[in-house]
């Protein structure tokens, strides 16, 4: 388990972000300038709306402090590759999805450390570990931003090679993620079992509410149906691997997974069960 925590966890996230970068082109970043309105709606949903809703649900469900802090960590995470795949399956606006994922993932190096430090201090109070915002930002740069930059560079200068390794990277990242989720649940089985009912219900509620809010906001803003489907998915789907990694970095746990990682680990399972009905409905329209 120590190997999974110290090596497998950051490696898995780095591979996931490298895979994201491999699938990106410079045009995906330039698209922000030509689709400002749709991007602004999606960015607002991810950066502002998502944490606000998560904070409200954490209080409404009366989550224990460590679980609530982990719940908030999850809400600060961008969509990741999963949201791009689901947007494609839903016949949404994949280009918009990719652009949102790319930009918000890069911005997370600034937003996540600050928000994470605040949420841990807010929910854990005097028992909160010392959180180094600069240290978190550096760690996030090394395991998220840098792999994305490397991936984009490879895609730009060796496109055929990038296309060949893309599928293999995604498979490897998925395998590592599954192992990490299993280990996170096994390492905190007692806490997991005691809080499964409340935590599971709160995560499902968060997922459903965000998918619906993204849908409603997209329609209300007058976006196209394809754009609206993508906004809904980008709002409701988070990179749970980043949430688990952040939990480990904050607590400095070396001999077991932090309790703060549980919401992200459980979400890594429940998000598929919740999102599949939405994806099927979106795909049929």
Backbone bond lengths (Angstrom), bond angles and torsions (degrees), N, CA, C in turn:
res aa  C-N    CA-C-N  psi(-1)  N-CA   C-N-CA  omega(-1)  CA-C   N-CA-C  phi
1 X - - - 1.470 - - 1.526 111.38 -
2 X 1.343 116.59 -38.58 1.459 119.51 179.56 1.524 110.72 -59.25
3 X 1.336 116.34 -36.66 1.459 120.61 179.06 1.524 110.64 -63.99
4 X 1.347 116.20 -41.75 1.462 120.41 178.89 1.524 111.00 -62.02
5 X 1.343 116.03 -40.39 1.462 120.59 -177.17 1.522 111.27 -70.30
6 X 1.333 116.09 -49.93 1.454 121.05 -171.67 1.526 113.77 -82.13
7 X 1.321 116.66 -27.53 1.459 120.53 -176.40 1.535 111.43 -118.83
8 X 1.335 116.23 -54.81 1.461 120.52 -174.03 1.511 113.85 -62.53
9 X 1.337 117.68 -40.64 1.466 121.20 -176.57 1.532 112.25 -64.80
10 X 1.351 118.29 -57.15 1.477 116.96 178.50 1.527 112.88 -64.64
11 X 1.352 116.41 -33.13 1.464 119.51 178.58 1.521 111.02 -64.86
12 X 1.335 116.40 -42.00 1.455 121.02 178.55 1.519 110.75 -60.13
13 X 1.319 116.83 -47.10 1.467 120.36 -179.60 1.526 110.48 -63.99
14 X 1.339 116.88 -42.06 1.461 120.30 179.99 1.531 110.66 -62.12
15 X 1.343 116.66 -39.68 1.467 120.49 179.37 1.525 110.42 -67.51
16 X 1.344 116.10 -40.93 1.468 120.14 177.45 1.532 110.22 -60.16
17 X 1.335 116.96 -43.67 1.465 120.38 -179.13 1.528 111.33 -71.66
18 X 1.342 117.29 -33.57 1.458 120.52 174.92 1.528 109.75 -64.35
19 X 1.331 115.20 -41.51 1.461 120.46 177.41 1.532 110.52 -61.49
20 X 1.335 115.99 -39.88 1.469 120.24 176.46 1.524 110.13 -61.05
21 X 1.332 116.49 -47.11 1.454 120.89 -179.66 1.515 113.09 -62.84
22 X 1.339 116.27 -38.02 1.464 121.66 179.31 1.537 110.54 -60.44
23 X 1.322 115.83 -31.85 1.462 120.49 -178.45 1.518 113.70 -87.47
24 X 1.335 117.50 0.54 1.464 121.07 -177.05 1.521 112.34 -103.45
25 X 1.328 114.75 152.37 1.453 122.16 173.41 1.527 108.54 -127.52
26 X 1.312 116.07 162.18 1.469 120.26 -179.85 1.523 110.85 -56.14
27 X 1.336 116.12 -32.51 1.467 120.48 -179.81 1.523 112.05 -62.21
28 X 1.327 116.96 -27.29 1.455 120.45 -179.94 1.529 111.07 -66.52
29 X 1.316 116.85 -29.65 1.460 121.10 177.85 1.526 111.11 -83.28
30 X 1.317 115.96 -35.94 1.469 119.63 178.54 1.516 112.28 -67.17
31 X 1.336 116.30 -24.64 1.462 120.99 -175.64 1.532 111.95 -61.02
32 X 1.321 117.52 -21.24 1.465 120.84 178.08 1.524 110.44 -59.34
33 X 1.328 116.81 -35.53 1.465 121.74 -177.14 1.521 112.02 -72.14
34 X 1.332 117.18 -27.19 1.466 120.13 -177.42 1.527 112.98 -98.42
35 X 1.332 116.82 -13.36 1.468 120.45 -179.07 1.530 110.00 -130.64
36 X 1.324 114.33 50.59 1.462 120.58 -172.89 1.524 112.62 -59.44
37 X 1.321 117.62 -42.32 1.460 120.57 -173.73 1.522 111.90 -66.80
38 X 1.334 116.65 -51.90 1.462 120.46 -179.99 1.527 111.13 -62.09
39 X 1.345 115.19 -39.43 1.472 118.96 178.78 1.526 110.81 -65.01
40 X 1.329 116.95 -41.94 1.464 120.94 -178.96 1.528 111.06 -61.91
41 X 1.332 117.15 -40.74 1.463 120.90 177.85 1.524 110.30 -62.60
42 X 1.331 116.42 -46.71 1.460 120.71 180.00 1.515 112.41 -64.49
43 X 1.326 117.29 -41.62 1.462 121.35 179.66 1.528 110.81 -64.94
44 X 1.326 116.87 -41.51 1.467 120.56 177.24 1.530 110.87 -59.95
45 X 1.323 116.35 -43.76 1.468 120.36 -179.61 1.522 111.41 -61.49
46 X 1.328 116.70 -42.73 1.460 120.57 -176.09 1.522 112.98 -76.47
47 X 1.312 116.52 -44.47 1.469 120.04 -171.78 1.529 112.54 -85.69
48 X 1.331 117.52 -33.14 1.473 120.89 -175.05 1.532 112.34 -108.86
49 X 1.323 116.66 -57.87 1.460 120.91 -174.11 1.525 112.71 -61.51
50 X 1.312 116.51 -45.73 1.465 121.07 -176.12 1.530 112.72 -57.73
51 X 1.345 120.05 -53.06 1.468 119.90 178.78 1.527 113.71 -62.74
52 X 1.331 116.52 -35.29 1.470 119.65 179.83 1.531 110.27 -64.29
53 X 1.325 116.62 -45.36 1.467 120.71 178.86 1.521 110.59 -64.85
54 X 1.333 116.63 -41.80 1.466 120.46 179.44 1.530 111.09 -62.09
55 X 1.319 116.75 -40.84 1.471 121.40 179.32 1.531 110.28 -62.37
56 X 1.324 115.93 -43.34 1.468 120.27 179.98 1.525 110.97 -64.69
57 X 1.313 117.18 -43.25 1.472 120.65 -178.85 1.519 111.26 -67.79
58 X 1.327 117.16 -37.38 1.469 120.17 178.27 1.520 111.17 -58.80
59 X 1.335 116.51 -38.66 1.462 120.38 178.51 1.525 111.83 -77.12
60 X 1.312 117.10 -40.81 1.467 120.21 -178.85 1.522 111.76 -62.28
61 X 1.333 117.45 -36.43 1.458 121.63 -179.32 1.526 112.49 -89.17
62 X 1.325 116.96 -2.23 1.459 120.90 178.37 1.515 113.26 58.27
63 X 1.315 117.23 45.13 1.467 121.07 -177.94 1.533 111.15 -66.47
64 X 1.336 117.76 142.43 1.468 120.94 175.00 1.527 110.11 -58.07
65 X 1.338 118.39 153.26 1.471 121.25 -173.80 1.528 115.25 -50.99
66 X 1.336 117.78 -50.43 1.466 119.57 -177.84 1.526 111.78 -65.65
67 X 1.328 116.28 -38.94 1.465 120.00 178.02 1.525 110.04 -66.41
68 X 1.332 116.80 -41.52 1.467 121.30 179.05 1.525 111.05 -62.74
69 X 1.344 116.22 -42.40 1.467 119.83 178.32 1.530 110.36 -62.95
70 X 1.338 116.60 -42.18 1.458 120.70 177.41 1.514 111.97 -65.79
71 X 1.317 116.18 -35.08 1.465 123.36 176.06 1.522 110.07 -59.46
72 X 1.327 115.35 -43.62 1.459 120.09 179.53 1.524 111.80 -69.80
73 X 1.339 117.06 -37.90 1.463 120.19 177.25 1.525 110.40 -56.32
74 X 1.323 115.58 -43.54 1.462 120.64 178.46 1.525 110.85 -59.93
75 X 1.325 116.74 -40.49 1.469 120.64 -176.04 1.523 112.79 -68.36
76 X 1.327 116.87 -19.48 1.465 119.99 -179.77 1.529 112.02 -85.02
77 X 1.323 116.93 -9.66 1.470 120.91 -174.69 1.521 111.66 -82.84
78 X 1.327 118.23 139.26 1.469 121.27 176.73 1.523 111.37 -71.99
79 X 1.319 116.65 178.93 1.461 121.04 -174.11 1.513 115.51 -69.70
80 X 1.316 117.72 -41.77 1.453 120.29 -177.93 1.519 112.85 78.62
81 X 1.330 115.32 -172.00 1.463 121.47 -175.91 1.527 111.46 -63.01
82 X 1.333 117.54 -33.02 1.463 121.49 -176.54 1.520 111.70 -57.68
83 X 1.326 116.75 -41.94 1.472 119.62 -178.83 1.526 111.17 -64.77
84 X 1.333 116.94 -33.90 1.468 120.36 177.78 1.526 110.78 -66.08
85 X 1.331 115.41 -42.94 1.466 120.42 179.97 1.529 110.48 -64.26
86 X 1.330 116.67 -45.13 1.452 120.76 -178.96 1.527 111.66 -66.50
87 X 1.330 117.62 -35.10 1.470 120.85 176.31 1.520 110.35 -63.40
88 X 1.312 115.54 -39.55 1.467 119.54 177.96 1.519 110.92 -65.54
89 X 1.342 116.90 -43.40 1.465 121.13 179.28 1.527 111.41 -64.37
90 X 1.340 116.07 -33.06 1.464 120.79 -178.73 1.522 112.64 -82.90
91 X 1.328 116.53 0.76 1.466 122.26 -176.17 1.528 110.85 59.87
92 X 1.345 113.45 40.63 1.452 119.40 177.73 1.517 111.12 -89.97
93 X 1.318 115.63 -163.94 1.462 121.98 179.74 1.525 107.83 -90.22
94 X 1.323 116.32 92.09 1.468 121.64 -174.53 1.527 111.00 -64.59
95 X 1.320 117.33 -37.86 1.465 120.54 179.90 1.530 110.63 -60.51
96 X 1.328 116.66 -44.16 1.466 121.01 177.45 1.522 110.53 -64.13
97 X 1.325 116.88 -41.61 1.464 121.55 179.13 1.518 111.07 -60.10
98 X 1.319 116.18 -46.30 1.467 121.08 -179.33 1.527 110.48 -63.80
99 X 1.321 116.78 -42.12 1.466 120.70 -179.83 1.527 110.97 -63.91
100 X 1.332 116.76 -45.58 1.466 120.31 177.89 1.517 111.18 -60.17
101 X 1.330 116.66 -46.21 1.461 120.89 -179.83 1.520 111.06 -60.97
102 X 1.320 116.46 -44.17 1.466 120.79 -177.87 1.524 111.74 -63.13
103 X 1.331 116.47 -51.51 1.466 120.05 -175.49 1.526 111.76 -70.21
104 X 1.332 117.89 -45.62 1.468 120.50 -178.57 1.528 110.79 -66.39
105 X 1.325 117.46 -34.63 1.466 120.58 177.61 1.528 110.69 -63.74
106 X 1.328 116.63 -40.07 1.457 120.19 178.37 1.533 111.51 -71.29
107 X 1.332 116.10 -37.69 1.472 120.00 178.51 1.528 112.06 -68.47
108 X 1.327 116.80 -23.73 1.464 120.39 -176.26 1.519 112.74 -62.00
109 X 1.322 117.28 -21.99 1.458 119.53 177.66 1.529 110.57 -63.64
110 X 1.332 116.60 -24.71 1.464 121.56 178.21 1.525 112.00 -94.60
111 X 1.336 116.20 -42.45 1.468 119.91 -173.47 1.532 113.34 -79.55
112 X 1.315 117.34 -43.93 1.467 120.43 -172.41 1.528 113.31 -63.64
113 X 1.346 120.53 -48.83 1.475 118.97 -179.19 1.530 113.45 -57.91
114 X 1.335 116.85 -41.27 1.469 120.37 -178.88 1.527 110.93 -67.55
115 X 1.328 116.62 -47.94 1.464 120.74 -179.41 1.524 111.67 -67.57
116 X 1.324 116.91 -36.62 1.465 120.80 178.90 1.523 110.66 -64.05
117 X 1.324 116.90 -44.65 1.465 120.87 179.62 1.529 110.45 -62.15
118 X 1.331 116.15 -40.22 1.471 119.29 178.98 1.525 111.36 -65.82
119 X 1.318 117.96 -46.48 1.467 120.66 -175.00 1.524 111.98 -66.33
120 X 1.326 117.16 -39.59 1.465 120.35 178.53 1.522 110.12 -63.99
121 X 1.326 116.76 -43.56 1.457 120.22 178.48 1.521 111.96 -65.99
122 X 1.326 116.81 -38.10 1.467 121.21 -178.57 1.524 112.29 -66.21
123 X 1.317 117.41 -46.50 1.464 120.77 -174.25 1.535 113.28 -85.68
124 X 1.327 117.28 -32.54 1.466 119.13 -176.73 1.526 113.36 -95.78
125 X 1.317 116.86 -16.27 1.457 120.24 176.19 1.524 112.85 58.94
126 X 1.324 116.21 -129.00 1.464 120.98 -177.35 1.522 112.71 -67.10
127 X 1.322 116.78 -21.07 1.461 120.03 179.83 1.524 112.67 -86.18
128 X 1.315 116.65 -0.03 1.460 120.60 -178.56 1.522 110.58 -69.15
129 X 1.335 117.49 136.04 1.468 120.16 175.79 1.521 110.20 -70.15
130 X 1.311 116.15 156.86 1.460 119.93 176.09 1.530 108.46 -68.37
131 X 1.302 115.63 124.79 1.462 120.26 -177.71 1.524 108.97 -111.10
132 X 1.313 115.89 119.44 1.466 121.85 177.25 1.524 108.90 -89.79
133 X 1.319 115.87 108.11 1.464 119.84 179.99 1.524 110.55 -61.70
134 X 1.338 115.88 -42.03 1.471 119.94 179.16 1.528 110.55 -64.45
135 X 1.338 116.48 -40.17 1.459 120.70 179.50 1.522 111.91 -64.83
136 X 1.348 115.74 -41.74 1.464 120.03 177.69 1.527 111.11 -65.14
137 X 1.331 115.30 -41.39 1.467 119.46 -179.76 1.531 110.44 -62.83
138 X 1.329 116.71 -41.45 1.467 120.76 179.25 1.530 110.61 -64.74
139 X 1.339 115.39 -44.71 1.468 119.68 179.57 1.523 110.67 -62.14
140 X 1.337 116.35 -42.06 1.463 119.80 179.36 1.523 111.54 -66.06
141 X 1.318 116.14 -35.86 1.466 118.93 177.04 1.524 110.69 -61.67
142 X 1.324 116.27 -43.37 1.464 120.87 -175.84 1.526 112.62 -70.77
143 X 1.335 116.94 -34.88 1.473 118.36 -174.50 1.531 113.91 -106.48
144 X 1.328 117.51 -4.38 1.472 119.28 176.71 1.534 111.96 -125.28
145 X 1.325 117.02 -61.41 1.461 120.94 -174.92 1.529 112.34 -65.49
146 X 1.329 116.68 -47.63 1.465 120.34 -177.71 1.528 112.16 -61.92
147 X 1.350 119.39 -46.91 1.472 118.87 177.06 1.528 113.14 -60.23
148 X 1.348 117.18 -37.91 1.467 119.83 177.47 1.530 109.92 -62.59
149 X 1.337 116.50 -44.89 1.465 120.87 179.82 1.525 111.09 -62.26
150 X 1.335 116.62 -40.92 1.464 120.69 178.40 1.529 109.75 -64.15
151 X 1.336 116.14 -43.04 1.456 120.48 179.80 1.516 112.38 -61.83
152 X 1.332 117.13 -44.84 1.470 121.39 179.18 1.531 109.99 -63.02
153 X 1.329 116.30 -39.76 1.466 120.63 179.26 1.531 111.06 -63.61
154 X 1.325 115.88 -44.81 1.469 120.10 178.33 1.523 110.09 -61.01
155 X 1.331 115.84 -43.90 1.473 120.78 -179.68 1.533 110.64 -61.49
156 X 1.333 116.32 -37.38 1.466 120.67 -176.53 1.522 112.47 -72.78
157 X 1.345 116.56 -38.19 1.468 119.69 -173.13 1.523 114.00 -105.24
158 X 1.343 117.37 -13.94 1.470 119.97 179.58 1.525 108.38 -144.34
159 X 1.323 115.70 65.59 1.464 121.43 -172.39 1.535 112.37 -59.45
160 X 1.316 117.53 -45.04 1.468 120.26 -177.96 1.532 111.25 -63.43
161 X 1.324 116.12 -39.75 1.470 120.53 177.12 1.522 110.24 -64.78
162 X 1.322 116.56 -41.67 1.469 121.20 179.66 1.522 111.10 -60.80
163 X 1.324 116.14 -43.11 1.461 120.33 179.96 1.524 111.66 -65.60
164 X 1.336 116.76 -33.84 1.469 120.46 -179.54 1.522 112.19 -69.25
165 X 1.333 117.34 -37.64 1.467 119.85 -174.12 1.522 112.88 -93.22
166 X 1.335 117.34 -9.37 1.468 120.82 -175.07 1.525 112.37 -57.81
167 X 1.313 117.31 -51.10 1.464 121.31 -177.36 1.524 111.52 -63.77
168 X 1.330 116.95 -41.64 1.459 120.63 179.36 1.518 112.35 -63.55
169 X 1.337 116.22 -39.83 1.470 120.31 177.92 1.524 110.76 -63.29
170 X 1.323 116.43 -43.53 1.462 120.91 -179.56 1.525 110.83 -62.51
171 X 1.320 116.57 -42.19 1.473 121.00 179.31 1.522 110.95 -64.10
172 X 1.336 116.13 -44.98 1.462 120.72 179.44 1.518 110.84 -62.23
173 X 1.325 116.81 -44.83 1.468 121.27 -179.65 1.528 110.97 -62.59
174 X 1.328 116.76 -41.47 1.467 121.08 179.47 1.525 111.03 -63.95
175 X 1.320 116.73 -42.21 1.464 121.23 179.43 1.520 111.03 -62.43
176 X 1.327 116.39 -46.48 1.466 120.34 178.79 1.526 111.01 -62.53
177 X 1.332 115.92 -39.61 1.460 119.57 -179.52 1.527 111.57 -62.85
178 X 1.329 116.95 -43.92 1.461 120.94 179.19 1.527 110.42 -60.30
179 X 1.319 117.31 -43.84 1.467 121.45 179.05 1.529 111.11 -62.14
180 X 1.325 115.92 -40.32 1.459 120.65 -178.58 1.522 111.33 -68.55
181 X 1.332 117.50 -41.15 1.467 120.73 177.77 1.533 110.30 -61.89
182 X 1.322 116.77 -44.56 1.464 120.79 179.00 1.523 110.48 -61.39
183 X 1.332 116.36 -43.83 1.459 120.36 -179.77 1.528 111.78 -66.27
184 X 1.345 116.38 -38.93 1.468 120.44 179.36 1.523 110.90 -63.53
185 X 1.329 117.23 -41.76 1.466 120.91 179.19 1.524 110.91 -69.53
186 X 1.331 116.64 -42.15 1.466 120.46 -179.22 1.521 111.35 -66.00
187 X 1.331 116.75 -38.19 1.460 120.61 -177.89 1.515 113.60 -71.43
188 X 1.320 117.17 -20.13 1.478 121.33 178.97 1.524 109.70 -126.09
189 X 1.338 116.36 40.14 1.454 119.75 -170.86 1.522 113.15 -61.05
190 X 1.311 117.69 -41.11 1.469 120.78 -178.61 1.524 110.99 -62.87
191 X 1.337 115.96 -49.38 1.475 120.23 178.57 1.522 110.09 -63.77
192 X 1.320 116.33 -39.54 1.460 121.49 179.13 1.523 111.17 -61.11
193 X 1.343 116.05 -47.34 1.470 120.69 -178.51 1.525 111.18 -65.41
194 X 1.330 116.80 -39.51 1.461 121.13 -177.78 1.530 112.37 -68.05
195 X 1.320 115.91 -30.53 1.469 119.77 -174.53 1.525 113.57 -111.56
196 X 1.342 116.73 6.30 1.455 119.82 -174.59 1.530 112.39 -58.21
197 X 1.341 116.76 -45.11 1.458 120.21 -177.56 1.517 112.37 -58.51
198 X 1.331 115.45 -55.58 1.466 120.34 -177.96 1.516 111.74 -68.77
199 X 1.346 115.75 -45.33 1.462 119.44 -177.87 1.523 111.02 -65.49
200 X 1.331 116.89 -44.22 1.459 120.07 179.32 1.513 111.87 -62.10
201 X 1.338 116.35 -43.71 1.466 120.72 179.92 1.522 111.06 -64.56
202 X 1.335 116.98 -40.35 1.465 120.26 -179.27 1.528 111.28 -67.80
203 X 1.334 117.15 -38.02 1.462 120.49 178.94 1.527 111.46 -68.07
204 X 1.327 116.00 -41.36 1.470 119.82 177.49 1.526 109.89 -64.06
205 X 1.343 115.75 -43.21 1.466 120.30 178.73 1.524 110.85 -60.98
206 X 1.332 116.86 -43.13 1.462 121.38 178.56 1.519 110.68 -60.91
207 X 1.330 115.62 -47.88 1.457 121.03 -178.25 1.531 112.00 -60.82
208 X 1.330 116.46 -48.68 1.464 121.30 -179.03 1.523 111.10 -63.83
209 X 1.336 115.61 -45.88 1.457 119.60 -177.56 1.526 111.83 -62.52
210 X 1.330 116.54 -41.14 1.460 119.94 -178.63 1.526 111.84 -69.47
211 X 1.319 116.54 -39.79 1.465 119.53 176.56 1.531 110.65 -60.55
212 X 1.342 115.92 -41.75 1.461 120.56 -179.85 1.527 111.95 -71.37
213 X 1.333 116.25 -40.34 1.466 120.00 179.21 1.529 110.64 -65.29
214 X 1.337 116.69 -41.84 1.457 120.14 176.91 1.517 111.20 -61.70
215 X 1.326 115.52 -40.04 1.461 121.20 177.64 1.523 110.68 -63.54
216 X 1.325 116.37 -48.85 1.453 120.93 -178.51 1.520 112.89 -64.76
217 X 1.326 115.93 -40.87 1.462 119.69 -178.76 1.534 110.91 -68.35
218 X 1.331 115.67 -38.83 1.464 119.23 177.97 1.512 111.82 -63.47
219 X 1.333 115.83 -43.44 1.471 119.68 178.83 1.525 110.90 -66.85
220 X 1.343 114.94 -42.99 1.454 119.31 -179.26 1.517 113.01 -65.19
221 X 1.344 116.68 -28.46 1.465 120.95 -179.69 1.520 111.92 -83.87
222 X 1.335 116.18 -2.33 1.457 119.54 177.30 1.518 114.28 78.74
223 X 1.328 117.88 21.85 1.459 120.95 178.08 1.524 110.04 -74.39
224 X 1.311 116.35 161.50 1.458 120.25 177.11 1.522 109.49 -67.58
225 X 1.336 117.58 164.77 1.460 120.76 -178.87 1.529 111.03 -63.86
226 X 1.318 117.16 -39.02 1.462 120.28 177.46 1.525 110.68 -63.41
227 X 1.316 116.91 -44.73 1.464 120.81 178.83 1.520 110.81 -63.93
228 X 1.332 116.52 -40.75 1.463 121.29 -178.98 1.525 111.28 -63.07
229 X 1.327 116.93 -42.61 1.464 120.14 178.05 1.526 110.50 -60.35
230 X 1.316 116.15 -41.02 1.461 120.53 -179.87 1.522 111.52 -67.19
231 X 1.331 117.36 -42.29 1.468 120.89 178.26 1.534 110.16 -60.07
232 X 1.316 116.41 -42.09 1.465 121.35 178.29 1.522 110.86 -59.78
233 X 1.319 116.81 -47.81 1.469 121.33 -178.07 1.524 110.92 -67.94
234 X 1.326 117.05 -43.15 1.467 120.02 -179.95 1.531 111.49 -64.75
235 X 1.319 116.64 -30.20 1.468 120.29 178.62 1.521 111.32 -76.52
236 X 1.318 116.93 -35.50 1.458 120.59 -173.26 1.508 116.32 -94.06
237 X 1.334 118.98 -8.83 1.461 121.43 -176.36 1.524 110.32 -115.49
238 X 1.333 117.11 126.41 1.461 121.78 -179.43 1.537 111.78 -120.00
239 X 1.324 114.98 157.97 1.467 122.43 177.45 1.528 108.62 -81.45
240 X 1.329 116.59 90.91 1.468 120.33 -174.81 1.526 112.55 -67.09
241 X 1.337 117.88 -26.06 1.464 119.97 177.25 1.521 110.80 -61.92
242 X 1.327 116.51 -38.98 1.459 120.42 177.67 1.525 110.28 -64.64
243 X 1.340 116.76 -38.77 1.464 120.20 178.25 1.522 111.98 -62.16
244 X 1.324 116.86 -42.98 1.471 121.19 178.37 1.526 110.15 -64.78
245 X 1.331 115.94 -42.48 1.465 120.44 -179.19 1.520 111.23 -64.29
246 X 1.342 115.90 -43.76 1.461 119.81 179.38 1.518 111.44 -60.88
247 X 1.327 116.28 -40.34 1.462 120.50 179.24 1.525 110.78 -59.30
248 X 1.329 116.65 -43.50 1.461 120.47 178.77 1.509 112.60 -66.41
249 X 1.337 117.30 -39.36 1.458 120.78 179.71 1.526 111.55 -66.97
250 X 1.322 116.71 -37.03 1.463 120.70 -177.65 1.523 112.06 -70.97
251 X 1.325 116.35 -44.23 1.469 119.77 -176.82 1.523 112.95 -86.61
252 X 1.334 116.85 -16.18 1.455 119.93 -178.93 1.516 112.98 65.42
253 X 1.349 116.77 25.88 1.459 120.99 -178.59 1.517 110.33 -66.85
254 X 1.339 116.23 129.70 1.462 120.60 -178.20 1.520 112.57 -119.48
255 X 1.323 117.09 -15.00 1.465 119.45 -176.15 1.521 112.22 -117.29
256 X 1.289 118.18 9.29 1.460 121.69 179.29 1.511 109.24 177.75
257 X 1.325 116.66 165.05 1.453 119.83 -179.01 1.523 110.74 -78.28
258 X 1.320 115.58 141.68 1.455 121.31 178.50 1.523 110.41 -69.17
259 X 1.341 115.52 146.58 1.465 120.53 175.67 1.525 109.71 -61.29
260 X 1.330 116.71 -29.21 1.459 120.92 178.60 1.531 111.69 -60.00
261 X 1.329 116.80 -20.82 1.461 120.97 -178.02 1.523 112.59 -81.94
262 X 1.340 117.62 -15.42 1.468 120.17 -174.41 1.531 114.78 -58.84
263 X 1.339 119.10 -47.54 1.474 117.69 179.59 1.525 112.71 -56.99
264 X 1.323 117.29 -41.59 1.465 120.04 179.67 1.523 110.91 -67.09
265 X 1.345 116.89 -38.83 1.462 120.35 179.74 1.527 111.33 -65.24
266 X 1.333 116.73 -44.93 1.466 120.94 179.24 1.523 110.32 -67.48
267 X 1.331 116.33 -38.99 1.463 120.79 179.02 1.525 111.10 -62.40
268 X 1.327 116.20 -33.40 1.453 120.13 178.41 1.518 112.62 -58.84
269 X 1.330 116.56 -19.32 1.463 122.32 177.67 1.528 110.73 -99.37
270 X 1.342 116.37 -48.97 1.463 120.26 -173.49 1.529 113.56 -68.54
271 X 1.345 117.44 -27.14 1.470 118.25 -175.53 1.527 111.89 -63.59
272 X 1.334 116.67 -30.60 1.457 118.86 178.64 1.526 111.14 -72.13
273 X 1.327 115.47 -41.79 1.466 119.38 179.57 1.525 111.19 -63.05
274 X 1.343 116.23 -37.59 1.464 120.48 -178.99 1.525 111.55 -77.01
275 X 1.324 117.03 -41.78 1.464 120.20 -172.24 1.529 114.06 -78.06
276 X 1.339 117.68 -27.34 1.470 119.86 -176.45 1.533 113.19 -56.72
277 X 1.366 119.52 -46.67 1.475 118.38 177.27 1.531 112.93 -59.44
278 X 1.336 116.54 -38.84 1.467 120.21 177.56 1.526 110.37 -64.17
279 X 1.339 116.48 -44.89 1.461 120.90 -178.36 1.531 110.31 -61.44
280 X 1.323 116.71 -43.65 1.467 120.72 -179.93 1.523 111.00 -63.70
281 X 1.329 115.97 -40.38 1.464 120.08 179.00 1.527 110.37 -67.31
282 X 1.338 116.11 -45.69 1.463 119.98 178.41 1.536 110.18 -60.50
283 X 1.306 116.30 -42.00 1.460 120.59 -176.94 1.537 111.93 -65.01
284 X 1.319 115.32 -31.88 1.473 119.70 -177.25 1.515 112.58 -77.63
285 X 1.335 116.79 -14.23 1.464 119.90 -177.81 1.528 110.54 -104.18
